[in-house]
Amino acid sequence: MRGMDVTIADDHIRFLRYEFRGASVHPHGTLTAAQIRGVNWKLAPPEIRTVLGETLFVPAGQRQELEQFCRRNDIAFDRRLDAWGNLLEPFLDTKISDETADATDERLRKAGFDFGEIAEIRLRIAPLMKAYNIDSMLWDWANLGLYDLLRAVSGHLVPAGLPATLGDPAEVYAWAQEIADRPFTSGRPPASA
């Protein structure tokens, strides 16, 4: 993972270089085991969910090390709904059937998003995500998520100036994190994706 350098110790994770402006660990910082709500080390890249609702990423090459860290510190495996994975589905390089799109929107609705908000979010990020996945020829057809959105906001694979159309990167980061944490903070139990 370019732009990221992470070391995992017995009871903390040190981010020596973290690329996303607005992150609590940007450009560097430390996260203790007590600050972590849950981790999904099976994702690519693995995700850490903090008790404050922020999602942080660790390079995929450190998956086993992160899993051992979680077991050592009794940190739960995080099975929450991937809100951004669902919101970004229309920007995949594949044809989405009406049934699949309806099921995706229903998962989001059950997580606390209304149909108007889903449409607003997708409209706001559409030019950026189309540039990131389609125009750049990344052509991901399986999964886009928060990590991809944050990379696009950081200027990866998109024309210069396009990320600025969303607003200040730190504010966009906070907005994206709030949405990512919504299934947890909506009052509903987190659902599996």
Order of alpha helices (4+ residues) and beta strands (2+ residues): beta-beta-beta-beta-beta-beta-alpha-alpha-alpha-alpha-alpha-alpha
